[in-house]
């Protein structure tokens, strides 16, 4: 007899949404970027765009992880890698 236990971690046991929000706040603070709703929305739009590209096999995961931040910080004339 097989026994299997499946757990849904995403926003069930682990609050990824809250973690992402808190991390973004820390990054904005570190780079002295104002933590406004507009700046948060800009990041989320860029992030969503890259994850969508990944889902469509248009970009590799490793590139997604860096390029989303490069594009976001370019809006503030900050170079990151």
VENURKA-V523323 format. One line per field, one symbol per residue. psi: psi as a letter, one per 40 degrees, with the letter a starting at -180 (. if undefined). burial: # if it has 24 or more other C-alpha atoms within 12 Angstrom, else .. A space follows every 50 residues. Layout:
psi->???
burial->???
This chain:
psi->hhhhhhhhdhfcdhgdddddddddddddddefhhgidddddddddddddd dddddefeiiddddddddddddddeefhhi.
burial->.......................#...#...........#..#..##..# #............#..###.###........
